[in-house]
Amino acid sequence: MTWFKSVALVAAVAVWGCAPDEPALVVGDVEFAAGAGSGEPNLYSTTDGGAILTWLEPTGDEEHALRFAVRDAGGWSEPRTVAEGRDFFVNWADFPSLVELSDGTWVVHWLEKVAANPYAYHVTLSLSHDRGASWSETIVPHEDRSPTEHGFVSMVPVGDGAALIWLDGRAMKSGHDELDRGDMSLRATTVDQSGGLGSDVLLDSRTCECCQTALVRAGDYLVAAYRDRSAEEIRDIAVVRYADDAWSEPVHVSADNWYYPGCPVNGPQLSALSDTVAVAWFTAPEHSAAVYVAFSYDAGASFGPPIRIDDGDPLGRVDVELLPDGRAIVVWLERTETAAAIRARLVDAEEGAGQVLTVSQTRETRASGFPRLARVGDELLVAWRLVGEEGGVRVAALRFGE
């Protein structure tokens, strides 16, 4: 496939009202619960108005399974398994994902350990042409096979395949906790409906080591966001765009000037509808933590001023979804008097941060993971990990109610 084939986006019908007397945003009851100990959830909205949830679940001594469930008009399907074994690299912040191609093919990714070094793992892809009934032989999308870190993948359908980006540690030395170990890079490639790979392209040769990436299609462009890392250890959010057969040079979304000589494990997220792009991120310059959202109306070429949306003591771990009326909903973790909470908030580029609600109580620990969002019709699904002995992945819907 060509690196990118433009496909026109059709905006959804605006079912999300914006009148002053609009009903409040509410969170529904938990509608799906995965098995005990499950974690690392991710959500994907399908073209037929459904959704696919993926997660990892322990199945035995040091064994895990990558599972999925499908939501349609009839509710959630029974969980099914993509792969199972002892070689999964399971990380609270680096989770599997799934996308659907234009012909209905599913592409799923996860991480597999390749050596005894705890940070030696590769990206693994598998394809299904029958909605998850069977899966192809695995594919490693990066040309490098060194026993170093390869992860934090983002995928998006484009043309007759998908584009993906990832953090690549091929230039890093062993010893994950040494600042002089070498540079993490951001790279990209494509995969087509038969599993064929495109070229392995360098996007940025020095990035933050373990923050999530994000990738969306905006009009005729691909827009990627990630946490940059300067020689002076400034770790602000950058974007690169792909069009006309080339990737642009990185540009910072905002001059936060966050000096941090380590990885905060707190990456940005993107959402796009036609040429409108929303980016959400966490930052903490001068030890002043904040979550921001910024909007672009030129497919990520430029962004408006950041809008702060947290309640004063955020942990970050953000996700964002645009609504057809141009507003966005952001989720993040906020410290509270008792522990922490998963919060959701409406944001308008002109009117600023609006209504906020608590999706679920949680904890500050890494075990709480990262909440994920997906817009499905006139509601949003939010997935998170409930911490505790009987905890695991949970999904509920956000709606405008009475």
C-alpha positions in Angstrom: 0.0 0.0 0.0 1.1 3.6 -0.4 2.2 5.2 2.9 -1.0 7.2 3.1 -4.1 7.3 0.9 -6.5 10.1 1.6 -10.0 9.0 2.6 -12.6 11.7 3.1 -14.1 11.8 6.6 -17.9 12.3 7.0 -18.8 14.2 10.1 -21.3 12.5 12.3 -24.8 14.0 12.9 -24.6 16.4 15.8 -26.7 14.6 18.4 -24.8 16.3 21.3 -26.7 19.5 22.0 -25.0 22.7 23.2 -28.0 24.7 24.5 -27.6 26.4 27.9 -30.3 24.1 29.4 -28.7 21.0 28.0 -29.1 17.9 30.3 -26.3 17.1 32.6 -23.6 14.6 31.6 -24.0 11.4 33.7 -22.3 8.1 34.0 -24.3 4.9 33.7 -24.0 1.7 35.6 -21.2 -0.7 34.8 -22.3 -2.6 31.7 -19.3 -4.9 31.3 -16.8 -6.5 33.7 -13.9 -8.6 32.7 -12.3 -11.3 34.9 -10.6 -10.7 38.3 -7.2 -9.3 37.9 -7.8 -8.1 34.4 -6.2 -4.8 33.3 -4.7 -2.7 30.5 -8.1 -1.9 28.8 -8.5 -0.2 25.4 -11.5 0.7 23.4 -12.1 1.1 19.6 -15.2 2.4 17.8 -16.2 0.3 14.8 -17.7 1.7 11.6 -21.0 0.0 12.1 -21.7 1.8 15.4 -20.3 -0.8 17.7 -17.2 -1.0 19.9 -14.4 -3.5 20.7 -12.8 -3.7 24.1 -9.4 -5.3 24.5 -7.6 -6.2 27.7 -5.0 -8.5 29.3 -6.0 -11.1 31.9 -4.0 -13.4 34.1 -4.6 -17.1 33.3 -2.1 -18.9 35.4 1.4 -18.7 36.9 3.0 -15.9 34.9 0.6 -16.5 32.0 -1.7 -14.0 30.5 -4.3 -13.8 27.7 -5.2 -11.0 25.4 -9.0 -11.0 25.3 -11.6 -8.9 23.5 -15.4 -8.4 23.6 -17.7 -6.7 21.1 -20.5 -4.3 21.9 -23.4 -4.0 19.4 -27.1 -3.2 19.6 -27.6 -6.4 21.6 -25.0 -5.6 24.3 -21.6 -7.1 25.0 -20.5 -10.4 23.6 -18.8 -13.1 25.6 -15.0 -12.5 26.0 -12.8 -14.3 23.4 -9.1 -14.8 23.3 -6.6 -13.5 20.7 -3.5 -15.1 22.2 -2.3 -16.6 25.5 1.1 -17.5 27.0 4.0 -16.6 29.2 5.8 -14.2 26.9 3.5 -11.2 27.2 5.2 -8.0 28.3 2.5 -6.7 30.7 2.9 -3.1 31.7 0.3 -0.9 33.5 0.9 2.0 31.0 1.6 0.2 27.7 -1.5 -1.7 26.6 -2.7 -3.6 23.5 -4.9 -2.0 20.9 -7.1 -3.0 18.0 -8.3 -1.2 14.8 -10.6 -2.2 12.0 -9.5 -1.7 8.3 -11.7 -0.6 5.5 -12.5 -4.2 4.4 -13.4 -5.3 7.9 -10.0 -6.8 8.8 -9.0 -6.4 12.4 -5.4 -5.6 13.4 -4.4 -6.1 17.0 -1.1 -5.4 18.7 0.5 -6.5 21.9 4.1 -6.7 23.3 6.2 -9.9 23.7 9.3 -10.4 25.7 12.3 -11.5 23.6 15.1 -11.9 26.1 15.8 -12.1 29.9 16.4 -8.4 30.1 13.2 -7.0 31.6 13.0 -4.2 29.0 13.7 -6.4 26.0 10.4 -6.7 24.1 9.0 -6.3 20.6 5.7 -5.2 19.1 3.6 -8.1 17.8 0.7 -7.8 15.3 -1.9 -10.3 14.3 -4.8 -10.0 11.7 -8.3 -11.4 11.7 -10.5 -11.5 8.6 -13.5 -13.1 10.4 -14.1 -10.7 13.3 -11.8 -12.5 15.7 -12.8 -16.1 15.1 -9.3 -16.8 13.9 -6.0 -14.9 13.9 -3.0 -14.8 11.5 0.6 -15.7 12.3 2.2 -12.9 14.2 4.1 -10.1 12.6 6.8 -7.8 14.0 6.3 -4.4 12.4 9.7 -2.9 13.2 12.9 -3.8 11.2 15.0 -3.7 14.3 15.2 -7.0 16.2 17.6 -6.0 19.0 16.7 -7.1 22.5 15.6 -3.5 23.5 12.3 -1.7 24.1 9.7 -1.4 21.4 6.3 -0.3 22.6 3.7 2.4 23.2 2.0 1.8 19.9 -0.7 3.8 18.3 -2.6 2.6 15.2 -5.2 4.2 12.9 -6.8 2.9 9.7 -5.7 4.7 6.5 -6.5 3.8 2.9 -6.6 0.0 2.6 -4.5 -0.6 5.7 -3.3 1.0 8.9 -0.5 3.3 10.0 1.2 2.7 13.3 3.8 4.6 15.4 5.8 3.3 18.3 8.7 4.2 20.7 11.8 2.4 19.5 14.8 1.6 21.8 17.2 0.3 19.1 19.7 3.1 19.9 19.5 2.6 23.7 22.1 0.9 25.8 21.3 -1.7 28.4 20.4 -0.4 31.8 17.0 1.2 31.8 17.6 3.5 34.7 20.7 5.2 33.4 20.1 8.7 31.9 23.1 8.3 29.5 21.9 5.0 28.1 21.1 6.4 24.6 18.0 7.8 23.0 14.5 6.5 22.6 13.1 7.3 19.1 9.7 7.6 17.5 9.2 5.5 14.4 6.3 4.6 12.0 5.3 2.1 9.4 2.2 0.7 7.7 0.5 -2.7 7.5 -1.9 -3.7 4.8 -4.9 -6.1 4.8 -2.6 -9.1 4.1 0.0 -8.2 6.7 2.4 -6.6 4.3 4.6 -3.9 5.9 5.7 -0.5 4.7 9.0 1.1 5.3 10.3 1.7 8.9 10.5 5.5 9.1 12.2 7.6 11.8 10.0 10.5 13.0 12.0 11.8 16.0 15.4 10.6 17.2 15.1 11.7 20.8 11.8 11.3 22.7 10.6 10.6 26.2 11.3 6.9 27.0 7.9 5.6 28.3 5.0 8.0 27.6 2.1 7.0 25.4 1.9 8.1 21.8 -1.2 9.1 19.9 -2.1 8.9 16.2 -5.2 10.1 14.3 -6.4 10.8 10.8 -7.4 14.5 10.3 -8.6 15.4 6.9 -5.8 14.6 4.4 -3.2 14.2 7.2 -2.0 11.8 9.8 -1.3 13.6 13.1 1.0 12.0 15.7 1.5 13.3 19.2 4.1 12.2 21.8 6.2 13.6 24.7 9.5 15.1 23.3 12.8 15.1 25.2 15.3 17.9 24.6 19.0 17.8 25.4 18.1 20.0 28.4 15.5 17.4 29.6 12.5 19.6 28.7 9.6 17.1 28.1 6.9 19.0 26.3 4.3 17.6 23.9 5.2 17.5 20.2 3.3 16.7 17.0 4.4 15.5 13.6 2.1 15.3 10.5 2.1 13.1 7.4 0.9 14.3 4.0 2.3 14.4 0.4 4.4 11.3 1.1 6.4 12.9 3.9 6.4 13.5 7.7 6.9 17.0 9.0 9.4 18.2 11.5 8.2 18.1 15.1 6.4 21.1 16.5 5.5 21.6 20.2 1.8 22.0 21.0 2.6 24.3 24.0 5.7 25.8 25.5 5.2 24.2 29.0 8.9 24.1 29.6 8.6 21.1 31.9 12.1 20.1 33.1 12.0 16.5 34.2 15.1 14.3 34.2 13.2 11.1 33.9 10.1 9.7 32.3 6.7 10.7 33.8 4.9 7.8 32.1 2.1 10.2 31.1 1.6 10.7 27.4 -0.8 12.8 25.3 -4.0 11.7 23.5 -5.6 12.9 20.3 -9.1 12.9 18.8 -10.0 14.2 15.3 -13.2 14.9 13.3 -12.4 16.1 9.8 -9.8 19.0 10.2 -10.6 19.5 13.9 -8.1 18.0 16.3 -8.2 18.0 20.1 -5.1 17.1 22.1 -5.0 16.5 25.9 -1.9 16.1 28.0 -0.4 16.3 31.5 2.4 18.6 32.5 4.1 19.8 35.7 6.6 22.6 35.2 8.0 23.9 38.5 6.1 21.1 40.3 2.8 22.6 39.3 0.8 19.7 37.9 -2.0 20.4 35.3 -4.0 18.7 32.6 -4.7 20.8 29.4 -6.6 20.5 26.2 -5.9 22.5 23.0 -7.9 22.6 19.7 -6.7 22.7 16.1 -8.9 23.6 13.1 -6.2 23.0 10.5 -5.6 19.3 10.9 -2.9 19.8 13.6 -0.8 22.4 11.8 -1.4 24.8 14.7 -3.2 24.7 18.1 -5.0 27.3 20.0 -4.2 28.3 23.6 -4.2 25.5 26.2 -7.3 25.2 28.4 -6.8 23.8 31.9 -9.4 21.2 32.9 -8.2 19.6 36.1 -9.4 20.3 39.6 -6.0 21.3 41.1 -4.2 18.1 41.9 -4.2 15.8 38.8 -2.3 12.6 38.3 -2.8 12.8 34.5 -3.4 9.6 32.6 -5.6 11.4 30.1 -7.9 10.5 27.1 -10.0 12.7 24.9 -12.9 12.4 22.4 -14.3 15.1 20.2 -18.0 15.5 19.9 -19.7 16.4 16.6 -20.6 19.9 17.9 -16.9 20.7 18.3 -16.6 20.2 22.0 -14.4 17.5 23.6 -14.8 15.2 26.6 -11.6 14.5 28.6 -11.0 11.9 31.2 -8.1 11.9 33.7 -7.1 10.9 37.3 -7.4 13.4 40.0 -6.1 13.1 43.6 -8.9 13.4 46.3 -9.0 13.6 50.0 -9.4 9.8 50.3 -7.4 8.5 47.3 -8.1 9.4 43.6 -11.0 9.6 41.2 -11.5 9.2 37.4 -12.9 12.5 36.3 -14.6 13.4 33.0 -15.1 17.0 31.8 -16.7 18.8 28.8 -14.5 21.4 27.2 -15.4 24.1 24.7 -12.6 26.0 22.7 -14.4 29.3 23.3 -16.2 28.8 26.6 -13.5 26.8 28.3 -13.9 23.9 30.8 -17.4 23.0 31.6 -19.2 20.4 33.6 -17.1 17.8 35.4 -18.3 14.5 36.9 -16.7 11.5 38.7 -16.7 8.3 36.7 -15.3 6.1 39.5 -13.3 6.2 42.7 -9.8 4.7 42.2 -6.3 4.8 43.7 -3.1 6.7 42.9 -1.2 3.5 42.3 0.1 2.2 39.0 -2.4 -0.7 39.3 -5.2 1.8 38.5 -3.9 2.1 35.0 -5.3 4.5 32.4 -9.0 5.2 31.6 -9.9 4.9 27.9 -12.6 6.6 25.9 -14.5 5.8 22.7 -17.4 7.6 21.1 -20.2 5.3 20.0 -23.2 7.0 18.4 -24.7 9.4 20.9 -22.8 8.2 23.9 -19.2 7.7 25.1 -17.8 4.5 26.6 -15.2 4.7 29.3 -13.1 1.7 30.4 -10.9 1.6 33.5 -9.4 -0.8 35.9 -11.1 -1.3 39.3 -8.4 -2.0 41.8 -8.9 -4.6 44.5 -9.1 -8.3 45.1 -12.2 -8.7 43.0 -11.2 -5.8 40.7 -10.5 -5.8 37.0 -11.6 -4.0 33.8 -14.9 -2.2 33.9 -16.9 -0.3 31.2 -19.7 2.2 31.6 -21.3 4.8 29.3 -21.4 8.6 29.6 -24.6 10.2 28.4 -26.5 13.4 28.6 -29.3 12.6 31.0 -32.0 14.4 33.0 
